[in-house]
Amino acid sequence: PCEAGPSPEESGAEARTPWPLLMPCCAMYATVGVRVTVTAGRELYLPEEWTSDRERCRRAGIADEVEFATKPQLAQRMLQRAFEAGYMPRWVLGDEVYGRDGKLRAFLEQRHQRYVLAVASNTPVERGLRKTTPAQILLEEVYPEDFQRLSAGDGAKGPRESDWARVRL
């Protein structure tokens, strides 16, 4: 038997993590006020080196139809299925891997879906009609007292806190 998945370097795992490992890309749905989290979808992220080696895929039980897809492409597939199934999240959240993908952002905007996706400071952000501005320029409008520190809970390396501020686009 053969297992499929990214190397520790690709997954962000530490070197002592046994390889191969499975790295699912998951869409979660949580409700406010109720401690319920539902997996709305999942896809297995496979690096391009895997999907381009069809024999390796066959040994791991991966169908010939499975092609390489980026994590944002996998996320968009899962979101599309969730929307079609009637899930209507108030917000879609994601880190920079998802935020730097303009196609995913456009997909969400076309659906009028609210989202918060992290972006690099040099990412062009649409502002107004046909006008783009690098995200770092938007920070010039934010004063230090405008930021609010919020927690996403404890992680493996301690508290996961970020400073947030809102800017009108």
Disulfide bonds with the S-S distance in Angstrom:
none
